[in-house]
Amino acid sequence: MSVTVMVWPMGGSTLALAQESPAGKPIVQEEGAVARGMGRLYIFRPIRSFGAHIDDDVTVNGIAVYRLIPGSGFYCDVAPGEYVISVASHKSSPLKVSLGAGQSIYVCVMLHHQGGVSPRGGALTSDQTFAVRLFEPNYGARRAHEYPLTLRNCRP
């Protein structure tokens, strides 16, 4: 089944993702507005051929939340505060973010490579390093919504 993802504003901070079902009819999933007094974390992994076979769980404050494969992502509503985002079983530099009420933060997780090749001169191994990066809100919103996003629970 091929999936087509389209994004359009539906008022406020609500977005809709449309994908094609096996019967060819659109299925619409809506991201509701952020609950009052909460903030939203968006975490995604872009599609790249480099290391496409390597995936891992993303952690928020040390708790495994979602296994990110290339071209996937998730979002969760959390209380304002500080959060540490990392990758569970692979080397990564944890990213510490501060989230306010009504704020959305966009985080991109990607396999780290230097000059187009992996640190091992092109040989990919399961202990590859991941980069966890904070994106500017407008750019992050455009990039994150290029992929299907799954609602997850980031709280213990």
C-alpha positions in Angstrom: 0.0 0.0 0.0 1.4 3.4 -0.9 0.8 6.2 1.6 0.3 9.9 0.6 0.6 12.4 3.3 -0.9 15.9 3.0 -1.0 18.6 5.5 -3.3 21.6 5.8 -4.3 24.0 8.6 -7.7 23.5 10.1 -7.8 26.5 12.4 -5.7 27.2 15.4 -3.0 24.6 16.0 -5.0 21.7 14.5 -3.6 19.9 11.5 -4.9 17.0 9.6 -3.0 14.2 7.9 -4.6 12.4 5.0 -3.4 9.1 3.8 -4.6 6.7 1.2 -6.3 3.5 2.5 -6.0 0.2 0.6 -9.4 1.0 -1.0 -8.1 4.4 -2.2 -10.3 6.4 0.2 -8.7 9.0 2.4 -8.3 8.3 6.1 -8.0 11.5 8.1 -6.3 11.7 11.5 -6.5 15.0 13.3 -4.0 16.4 15.8 -6.1 18.3 18.3 -5.2 21.5 19.9 -2.7 21.3 22.8 -4.6 20.9 26.1 -4.7 24.0 28.2 -1.6 24.4 30.4 0.3 21.8 28.4 3.0 21.9 25.7 3.7 19.6 22.8 6.8 17.7 21.8 7.2 16.6 18.1 10.0 14.1 17.5 10.6 12.7 14.0 13.2 11.0 11.9 13.7 12.0 8.2 14.0 9.5 5.4 17.6 9.0 4.2 19.2 6.1 2.6 22.2 6.4 4.9 21.5 4.0 7.8 17.9 3.3 6.8 18.1 -0.2 8.4 19.1 1.2 11.8 16.4 2.2 14.3 16.0 2.6 18.0 13.7 3.8 20.8 13.6 7.5 21.5 13.6 8.4 25.2 12.1 11.3 27.0 13.5 11.8 30.4 15.0 8.3 30.3 11.7 6.6 29.4 11.5 4.8 26.1 8.6 6.3 24.2 8.6 5.2 20.5 10.8 3.2 18.2 11.8 5.6 15.4 12.4 4.3 11.9 13.2 6.6 9.0 10.1 8.5 7.9 8.2 8.3 11.1 7.6 10.4 14.1 5.4 11.0 17.2 4.1 13.8 19.3 3.0 14.0 22.9 1.5 16.6 25.2 3.4 17.2 28.4 3.4 19.7 31.3 5.7 22.7 31.0 9.2 22.0 32.1 12.5 20.6 31.1 12.9 17.4 29.1 15.9 15.4 27.9 15.5 13.6 24.6 17.9 10.9 23.6 18.2 7.5 21.8 18.0 4.4 24.0 20.6 1.9 22.8 22.8 4.0 20.4 25.4 6.7 21.1 23.8 10.2 21.0 24.2 13.5 22.7 21.0 14.0 24.8 19.1 17.2 23.9 17.7 19.2 26.8 14.7 21.4 26.0 12.6 23.7 28.0 8.9 23.7 27.1 6.3 26.3 28.1 2.5 26.1 28.2 1.0 26.3 24.7 4.5 25.9 23.1 5.5 23.3 20.5 9.0 22.0 20.2 10.3 20.1 17.1 13.1 17.6 17.5 14.8 15.7 14.6 16.6 12.5 15.2 19.0 11.4 12.5 22.0 9.1 12.0 25.2 11.2 12.4 27.6 11.2 9.5 30.5 13.3 8.4 31.0 14.4 4.8 28.5 12.0 3.4 30.0 8.9 5.0 29.8 7.3 8.4 32.6 7.8 10.9 33.8 4.3 10.0 34.5 5.2 6.3 31.2 4.0 5.0 30.7 0.9 7.0 27.4 1.1 9.0 27.2 -0.9 12.2 24.5 -1.2 14.9 26.5 1.1 17.2 26.2 4.1 14.9 25.9 7.5 16.5 22.6 9.5 16.4 22.3 13.2 16.3 19.3 14.8 18.2 18.6 18.3 17.0 16.2 21.1 18.0 14.6 22.7 14.9 13.3 26.3 14.7 9.5 26.2 15.1 8.4 27.1 11.6 10.9 24.9 9.9 10.4 22.1 12.3 6.6 22.2 11.8 7.0 21.9 8.1 9.5 19.1 8.3 7.8 17.1 11.1 4.4 17.1 9.2 6.1 15.5 6.1 5.8 12.2 8.0 2.9 10.3 9.6 2.9 11.2 13.3 1.7 9.0 16.1 0.3 10.2 19.4 2.3 8.8 22.3 2.4 9.1 26.1 5.7 10.8 27.1 4.8 10.8 30.8 5.7 8.1 33.3 
